[in-house]
Amino acid sequence: MSLFSVRESEGRDVADLSIVDIEQVTYSLQSGITRLKRSASTRGGNKCGPCPKCGGNDRFYVLPEATDSSGNRRGKWACRNCHPREGDAIELLVHVEGITTGQAFARLKEMYPELQGGAANPGPTKKVDRVRPFPENATAPPEQWQERAAQVMAAATKRLWGEEGRPGREYLLSRGITEETMRVAQLGYIPQDVRDFPEEWGIADKSIESVFIPRGILFPYIYKGDIWKLQIRRIDPEVQKGKRYPVVNGSANGLYRADALKVDHPALLFEGPINALSAAQAIGDLAACVATGGATQARIDQWKMRLALTSQVLLCFDGDEAGQEAVTYWHKRLGELAAYLSASGEACKDANDMLRAGVDLVSWVTARLVVPNGTNDTKSGPGPGNQIQESSLAMPILPTVAPSKRPRPAWAYSNRNDRGLLITCSQCLNDAVWWGAGCTPFCDKCWSGDRHEREVH
């Protein structure tokens, strides 16, 4: 029997998986399960949630502290629907992702390098979209890199406000970004292409002959005082679309404006940093505006956990194929917290287009924000270059009307349902509505006892 078999014929466990955390293996699956809730204290603790294979609500459970027949720690799992027999981490990967036991063990070895052994013949490689717990760029770059990045950032910021930076300032102003926003965001300008020595950045990779910093606008990704990434927006018209946002060598997988994220506060997740700046400028602190820096970027546990602590995440990616793939990815990871928010306005494909077109971004955002029960008013602070007196999140109280033949719920006198979501009348599309028979929304004008009697009969 191979080392990579889950069990021997006698039922005895063979591979030592005592260091493997079955819960973390579950989170790394392609299906994107993000949270398991504690449901019992038996056998060291039982956590349950939706099955990564067949869904549901709590049919899937894990026992992180379960032991094998020899008394060694060996996390177990099972699904009451598709896999009622308890299995270990290897069997979980085989069952959910359809790979061989050898490939499953190789996956675990990537996550836990301390595991000994290797597959003699792991079988054909199958490409899977998995989340590795600690990739190389999941932490801020080394100190020497950050010191050099700070020097480049300081020089670029100074040049932006000099004569050399006029093209950068004019470009940003043409995109609707105010000078105050530029200063608050610490934007800079690189007047010409630069090739620096890798040794100055602490890069020991011999394959990198020089650190290339192209001409353009510098966007620094700063989080808790550390410079995670330096990204440049190339503004030369001849630059191809897919090459307009290069990153300086050695940068980590940062999240733009990550410091703006707050616990139990809504967030807007964009692809490009200029869109995050545009929204932040317009809506102030109504929601935290952050950007991944690319459709497939910022996919590390650091940012997933920060976003998971917010009250709601509106996914504001482009409508192209890459943007929609990003929406699918983040929706799987964040679950009910996430909702897609498409651009509004004629010929507007993103937040910056909306800013330049004069679209009211406050109304655009508040139309999709979830307001907790009991919240009657929400104010937005001023963003750079804007003064917002009050957002449209206020929930108006409707005038008292004669009681209908069907009791009205307590939240019936607002234009939001019991989850705080805006709803519209199914008949006249008025904003001030409530749920009627069969969960159909009606406004006061369209709802009446006679209408209800007709629907019932």
C-alpha positions as CSV (number, residue, x, y, z in Angstrom):
1,M,0.0,0.0,0.0
2,S,1.4,3.4,-1.0
3,L,2.4,6.0,1.6
4,F,-0.2,8.3,-0.1
5,S,-3.1,6.0,0.4
6,V,-5.6,7.4,2.9
7,R,-5.9,4.1,4.8
8,E,-4.5,0.6,4.7
9,S,-6.8,-2.3,4.1
10,E,-7.0,-3.0,7.9
11,G,-8.2,0.6,8.4
12,R,-4.9,1.7,10.0
13,D,-3.9,5.3,9.2
14,V,-0.5,5.5,7.4
15,A,0.4,9.0,6.5
16,D,1.3,11.2,9.5
17,L,-0.9,14.3,9.2
18,S,-0.6,15.5,12.8
19,I,0.7,18.9,11.8
20,V,-2.1,19.4,9.2
21,D,-5.0,21.7,10.1
22,I,-8.1,20.3,8.4
23,E,-9.9,23.6,8.8
24,Q,-7.2,25.5,7.0
25,V,-7.2,22.9,4.2
26,T,-10.9,23.4,3.9
27,Y,-10.4,27.2,3.5
28,S,-7.8,26.6,0.7
29,L,-10.2,24.7,-1.5
30,Q,-11.1,25.9,-5.0
31,S,-14.8,26.3,-3.9
32,G,-13.9,29.2,-1.6
33,I,-15.4,28.2,1.8
34,T,-14.5,31.1,4.1
35,R,-16.1,30.4,7.4
36,L,-17.0,27.4,9.6
37,K,-19.0,27.9,12.8
38,R,-18.4,26.0,16.0
39,S,-21.4,23.7,16.6
40,A,-20.3,21.3,19.3
41,S,-17.5,20.6,21.8
42,T,-17.3,16.8,21.3
43,R,-14.1,15.2,20.2
44,G,-12.1,18.4,20.7
45,G,-14.6,20.7,18.9
46,N,-16.9,20.4,16.0
47,K,-17.2,23.1,13.3
48,C,-19.8,23.1,10.5
49,G,-20.8,25.0,7.4
50,P,-21.7,24.5,3.7
51,C,-20.1,21.6,1.9
52,P,-17.4,22.6,-0.5
53,K,-18.7,19.9,-2.9
54,C,-22.5,20.0,-2.7
55,G,-23.3,23.2,-0.8
56,G,-26.1,23.4,1.8
57,N,-25.9,25.3,5.1
58,D,-24.4,23.1,7.8
59,R,-24.2,19.6,6.3
60,F,-20.4,19.7,6.3
61,Y,-18.4,19.4,9.5
62,V,-14.7,19.2,10.6
63,L,-13.1,17.8,13.7
64,P,-9.7,19.6,13.8
65,E,-8.6,17.8,17.0
66,A,-9.7,14.3,16.1
67,T,-7.3,11.4,16.5
68,D,-6.5,8.2,14.6
69,S,-6.5,4.7,16.0
70,S,-3.0,5.3,17.4
71,G,-4.0,8.4,19.3
72,N,-2.2,10.8,17.0
73,R,-3.9,14.0,15.9
74,R,-5.5,13.6,12.6
75,G,-8.3,16.1,11.6
76,K,-11.4,14.6,10.3
77,W,-14.3,15.8,8.1
78,A,-17.5,14.5,6.6
79,C,-20.6,15.7,4.7
80,R,-24.0,14.3,5.7
81,N,-25.1,14.4,2.1
82,C,-22.2,13.4,-0.3
83,H,-19.6,11.9,2.0
84,P,-21.1,10.6,5.3
85,R,-18.0,8.6,6.2
86,E,-15.3,10.6,8.0
87,G,-12.1,11.2,6.1
88,D,-8.8,13.1,6.6
89,A,-7.2,16.0,4.7
90,I,-6.0,13.8,1.8
91,E,-9.4,12.3,1.3
92,L,-10.9,15.8,1.4
93,L,-8.8,17.0,-1.5
94,V,-9.4,13.9,-3.4
95,H,-13.2,14.1,-3.0
96,V,-13.6,17.8,-3.6
97,E,-11.1,18.5,-6.3
98,G,-11.0,15.2,-8.1
99,I,-7.2,14.7,-7.8
100,T,-5.2,11.6,-7.0
101,T,-3.9,10.8,-3.5
102,G,-0.4,11.5,-4.6
103,Q,-1.4,15.0,-5.9
104,A,-3.3,15.6,-2.7
105,F,-0.3,14.8,-0.6
106,A,1.8,17.1,-2.8
107,R,-0.7,19.9,-2.2
108,L,-0.4,19.3,1.6
109,K,3.3,19.4,1.3
110,E,3.1,22.8,-0.3
111,M,1.1,24.1,2.6
112,Y,3.1,22.2,5.2
113,P,6.7,21.8,4.1
114,E,7.5,19.8,7.2
115,L,5.6,16.8,5.8
116,Q,8.1,14.1,4.8
117,G,8.0,11.9,1.7
118,G,7.2,12.4,-1.9
119,A,5.0,10.8,-4.6
120,A,6.8,8.3,-6.8
121,N,4.2,8.9,-9.5
122,P,1.7,11.5,-8.6
123,G,-0.1,11.3,-11.9
124,P,-0.9,13.9,-14.5
125,T,-0.9,17.5,-13.2
126,K,-4.2,19.1,-13.0
127,K,-4.4,22.9,-12.9
128,V,-6.5,24.1,-10.0
129,D,-7.2,27.6,-8.7
130,R,-6.1,27.2,-5.1
131,V,-5.2,29.6,-2.4
132,R,-1.8,29.0,-0.8
133,P,-1.6,30.1,2.8
134,F,1.7,31.9,2.7
135,P,3.0,32.8,-0.8
136,E,6.2,34.7,-1.0
137,N,4.5,38.1,-1.6
138,A,2.0,37.7,1.2
139,T,4.0,40.0,3.5
140,A,5.5,43.4,3.1
141,P,8.9,43.5,1.3
142,P,12.2,43.5,3.2
143,E,13.4,46.6,5.0
144,Q,16.1,47.5,2.4
145,W,13.5,47.3,-0.4
146,Q,11.2,49.6,1.5
147,E,14.0,52.1,2.2
148,R,14.7,52.4,-1.4
149,A,11.0,52.5,-2.3
150,A,10.6,55.4,0.2
151,Q,13.4,57.3,-1.5
152,V,11.8,56.8,-4.9
153,M,8.4,57.8,-3.6
154,A,9.7,61.0,-1.9
155,A,11.5,62.0,-5.1
156,A,8.5,61.2,-7.3
157,T,6.1,63.2,-5.0
158,K,8.4,66.2,-5.1
159,R,8.6,66.1,-8.9
160,L,4.8,65.8,-9.3
161,W,4.5,69.4,-7.9
162,G,7.4,70.8,-10.0
163,E,7.6,71.7,-13.6
164,E,8.6,68.1,-14.5
165,G,5.4,66.8,-13.1
166,R,3.1,69.0,-15.1
167,P,2.1,66.2,-17.5
168,G,1.2,64.0,-14.5
169,R,-0.9,66.7,-12.8
170,E,-2.7,67.6,-16.0
171,Y,-3.5,63.9,-16.6
172,L,-4.9,63.4,-13.1
173,L,-6.9,66.7,-13.3
174,S,-8.3,65.5,-16.6
175,R,-9.4,62.3,-14.9
176,G,-11.3,64.3,-12.2
177,I,-8.7,63.8,-9.5
178,T,-8.3,67.0,-7.5
179,E,-4.9,68.3,-6.2
180,E,-6.0,67.8,-2.6
181,T,-6.7,64.1,-3.4
182,M,-3.2,63.8,-5.1
183,R,-1.6,65.1,-1.9
184,V,-3.6,63.0,0.5
185,A,-2.9,59.9,-1.6
186,Q,0.9,60.7,-1.8
187,L,0.9,60.3,-5.6
188,G,4.2,60.9,-7.4
189,Y,5.5,61.3,-11.0
190,I,8.4,59.6,-12.7
191,P,9.5,62.0,-15.5
192,Q,11.5,59.4,-17.4
193,D,12.3,55.7,-17.5
194,V,14.7,54.6,-14.8
195,R,16.8,51.4,-14.5
196,D,18.1,51.0,-11.0
197,F,20.6,48.5,-9.5
198,P,18.9,45.4,-7.9
199,E,21.4,45.6,-5.0
200,E,20.0,49.0,-4.0
201,W,16.6,47.2,-3.4
202,G,18.1,44.2,-1.7
203,I,17.1,41.9,-4.6
204,A,19.5,39.0,-4.9
205,D,17.9,37.3,-7.8
206,K,20.6,37.1,-10.5
207,S,18.0,36.8,-13.3
208,I,16.9,40.5,-12.6
209,E,19.5,42.6,-14.3
210,S,17.9,45.9,-13.3
211,V,14.9,47.3,-11.5
212,F,12.8,49.1,-14.1
213,I,10.7,52.1,-13.1
214,P,8.9,53.4,-16.2
215,R,7.7,57.0,-16.8
216,G,4.3,57.7,-15.3
217,I,2.3,58.4,-12.2
218,L,3.4,56.6,-9.1
219,F,0.7,54.9,-6.8
220,P,2.2,53.7,-3.5
221,Y,0.5,50.8,-1.7
222,I,1.0,51.6,2.0
223,Y,-0.4,49.5,4.9
224,K,0.4,50.2,8.6
225,G,3.4,52.3,7.6
226,D,4.9,49.7,5.3
227,I,5.3,50.2,1.6
228,W,3.9,47.0,0.1
229,K,3.9,47.9,-3.6
230,L,4.9,50.6,-6.1
231,Q,2.7,50.7,-9.1
232,I,3.0,53.1,-12.1
233,R,0.2,54.4,-14.3
234,R,1.9,54.9,-17.7
235,I,0.2,57.8,-19.5
236,D,2.0,57.7,-22.8
237,P,-0.7,57.1,-25.5
238,E,1.3,54.5,-27.4
239,V,1.3,52.1,-24.3
240,Q,-0.9,49.1,-24.8
241,K,-3.9,48.7,-22.5
242,G,-2.6,45.6,-20.8
243,K,0.8,47.3,-20.0
244,R,-0.4,50.5,-18.4
245,Y,0.0,49.5,-14.8
246,P,3.5,47.9,-14.3
247,V,4.8,47.1,-10.8
248,V,8.3,47.8,-9.5
249,N,10.3,44.5,-9.0
250,G,10.2,43.2,-5.5
251,S,6.7,44.6,-4.7
252,A,4.4,42.5,-2.6
253,N,0.8,41.6,-3.3
254,G,-0.7,44.7,-1.7
255,L,-4.2,46.1,-1.4
256,Y,-4.4,49.8,-2.3
257,R,-5.7,52.0,0.5
258,A,-6.0,49.0,2.8
259,D,-5.7,51.3,5.9
260,A,-9.1,52.6,5.0
261,L,-10.8,49.3,5.9
262,K,-12.7,49.3,9.2
263,V,-14.4,46.6,11.2
264,D,-18.2,46.6,10.6
265,H,-18.0,49.3,8.1
266,P,-18.8,48.9,4.3
267,A,-16.1,48.7,1.7
268,L,-15.9,49.1,-2.1
269,L,-13.5,46.8,-3.9
270,F,-12.1,48.1,-7.2
271,E,-9.6,46.8,-9.7
272,G,-7.7,50.0,-10.5
273,P,-6.3,52.5,-7.9
274,I,-7.5,55.5,-9.8
275,N,-11.1,54.2,-9.4
276,A,-10.7,53.7,-5.7
277,L,-9.4,57.3,-5.5
278,S,-12.3,58.6,-7.6
279,A,-14.8,57.0,-5.3
280,A,-13.1,58.0,-2.1
281,Q,-12.9,61.6,-3.3
282,A,-16.7,61.6,-4.1
283,I,-18.1,59.7,-1.1
284,G,-15.7,60.4,1.7
285,D,-15.9,58.0,4.6
286,L,-19.3,56.6,3.6
287,A,-17.4,53.4,2.7
288,A,-13.8,52.4,2.5
289,C,-12.6,52.5,-1.1
290,V,-9.8,50.0,-1.9
291,A,-8.3,48.4,-5.0
292,T,-6.6,45.2,-5.9
293,G,-4.3,46.7,-8.5
294,G,-5.3,44.1,-11.1
295,A,-8.1,41.7,-11.7
296,T,-6.2,38.8,-10.2
297,Q,-4.2,40.6,-7.5
298,A,-4.5,40.9,-3.7
299,R,-5.7,37.3,-3.4
300,I,-4.0,36.6,-0.1
301,D,-5.3,35.7,3.3
302,Q,-4.2,39.1,4.7
303,W,-6.7,41.0,2.6
304,K,-9.4,38.3,2.6
305,M,-9.5,38.5,6.4
306,R,-9.5,42.3,6.4
307,L,-12.4,42.4,4.0
308,A,-14.3,39.7,5.9
309,L,-14.4,41.9,8.9
310,T,-16.3,44.7,7.1
311,S,-20.1,44.9,7.2
312,Q,-20.4,44.6,3.4
313,V,-18.2,44.5,0.3
314,L,-19.5,45.9,-3.0
315,L,-17.5,44.5,-5.9
316,C,-16.9,47.3,-8.4
317,F,-15.0,45.5,-11.1
318,D,-15.3,46.1,-14.8
319,G,-17.8,44.3,-16.9
320,D,-15.2,42.5,-19.1
321,E,-14.3,38.9,-18.7
322,A,-11.4,39.5,-16.3
323,G,-13.6,41.7,-14.1
324,Q,-16.4,39.2,-13.9
325,E,-14.0,36.4,-13.1
326,A,-12.8,38.6,-10.2
327,V,-16.3,39.2,-9.1
328,T,-16.9,35.4,-9.0
329,Y,-13.7,34.8,-7.1
330,W,-14.4,37.4,-4.4
331,H,-18.0,36.4,-4.1
332,K,-17.0,32.8,-3.4
333,R,-14.5,34.0,-0.8
334,L,-16.6,36.6,1.0
335,G,-20.0,34.9,0.6
336,E,-23.0,36.9,1.7
337,L,-20.8,39.9,2.5
338,A,-20.2,40.5,-1.2
339,A,-22.5,42.0,-3.8
340,Y,-21.7,43.2,-7.3
341,L,-22.1,46.9,-8.1
342,S,-21.9,47.7,-11.8
343,A,-21.1,51.2,-13.1
344,S,-23.9,53.6,-13.6
345,G,-24.4,56.3,-16.3
346,E,-24.3,56.3,-20.1
347,A,-21.0,55.0,-21.5
348,C,-19.5,54.7,-18.0
349,K,-17.5,51.5,-17.4
350,D,-16.0,52.4,-14.0
351,A,-16.0,54.8,-11.1
352,N,-13.6,57.3,-12.7
353,D,-15.8,57.5,-15.8
354,M,-18.7,58.2,-13.5
355,L,-16.8,60.9,-11.7
356,R,-15.9,62.7,-15.0
357,A,-19.5,62.3,-16.2
358,G,-20.9,64.0,-13.2
359,V,-22.7,60.9,-11.9
360,D,-23.8,61.1,-8.2
361,L,-21.5,58.5,-6.7
362,V,-23.1,58.9,-3.3
363,S,-26.5,57.8,-4.6
364,W,-24.8,55.1,-6.6
365,V,-23.3,53.6,-3.5
366,T,-26.1,54.1,-1.0
367,A,-28.6,52.4,-3.3
368,R,-26.8,49.1,-2.6
369,L,-25.6,49.6,1.0
370,V,-27.2,47.5,3.7
371,V,-28.3,49.6,6.7
372,P,-28.6,47.7,10.0
373,N,-32.0,47.4,11.5
374,G,-32.8,50.4,13.7
375,T,-30.6,52.8,11.7
376,N,-32.5,55.9,10.7
377,D,-29.7,58.1,9.4
378,T,-26.2,57.9,8.1
379,K,-23.9,60.8,7.5
380,S,-20.9,60.8,5.2
381,G,-17.8,62.8,6.0
382,P,-16.2,65.0,3.4
383,G,-13.8,63.4,1.0
384,P,-10.8,65.2,-0.5
385,G,-12.1,68.1,-2.5
386,N,-15.7,67.5,-1.6
387,Q,-18.1,68.5,1.1
388,I,-21.0,66.1,1.5
389,Q,-23.6,67.3,3.9
390,E,-25.8,64.2,4.2
391,S,-26.1,61.0,2.2
392,S,-29.3,59.6,0.9
393,L,-29.2,56.7,3.3
394,A,-31.7,58.4,5.6
395,M,-34.8,56.1,5.8
396,P,-38.0,58.2,5.4
397,I,-41.0,57.5,7.6
398,L,-44.2,57.1,5.5
399,P,-47.5,58.6,6.6
400,T,-49.8,56.5,8.6
401,V,-52.5,54.7,6.5
402,A,-55.5,52.7,7.3
403,P,-54.6,49.2,8.3
404,S,-55.0,46.6,5.6
405,K,-56.5,43.2,6.1
406,R,-53.0,41.7,6.4
407,P,-50.8,42.8,9.3
408,R,-47.8,44.9,8.3
409,P,-44.4,44.0,9.5
410,A,-42.5,46.4,11.8
411,W,-40.2,47.6,9.0
412,A,-43.1,48.2,6.6
413,Y,-42.9,52.0,7.1
414,S,-39.5,52.4,5.4
415,N,-38.2,52.0,1.9
416,R,-36.1,49.1,2.9
417,N,-36.8,45.5,3.6
418,D,-36.0,43.5,6.8
419,R,-32.4,43.1,5.7
420,G,-32.0,46.9,5.1
421,L,-32.1,46.5,1.3
422,L,-33.8,49.1,-0.9
423,I,-36.9,47.7,-2.6
424,T,-39.3,49.0,-5.3
425,C,-42.9,48.5,-5.9
426,S,-43.6,45.7,-8.4
427,Q,-46.5,47.7,-10.0
428,C,-45.4,51.4,-10.1
429,L,-41.7,51.2,-9.1
430,N,-42.1,53.7,-6.3
431,D,-39.3,53.7,-3.7
432,A,-41.4,53.6,-0.5
433,V,-42.7,50.1,-0.5
434,W,-43.1,47.0,1.7
435,W,-43.6,43.3,1.1
436,G,-47.1,42.0,0.4
437,A,-48.6,38.6,-0.3
438,G,-46.2,36.0,-1.7
439,C,-43.2,38.2,-0.9
440,T,-44.2,40.6,-3.7
441,P,-43.3,44.2,-3.0
442,F,-46.0,46.9,-3.2
443,C,-46.2,50.6,-2.3
444,D,-49.1,52.1,-0.3
445,K,-50.9,53.2,-3.3
446,C,-50.9,49.8,-5.0
447,W,-51.5,47.8,-1.8
448,S,-55.0,47.5,-0.5
449,G,-57.3,44.9,1.2
450,D,-59.3,44.5,-2.0
451,R,-56.2,43.8,-4.0
452,H,-55.1,41.3,-1.5
453,E,-58.5,39.6,-1.6
454,R,-58.2,39.3,-5.4
455,E,-54.7,37.9,-5.2
456,V,-55.7,35.3,-2.6
457,H,-58.8,34.2,-4.5
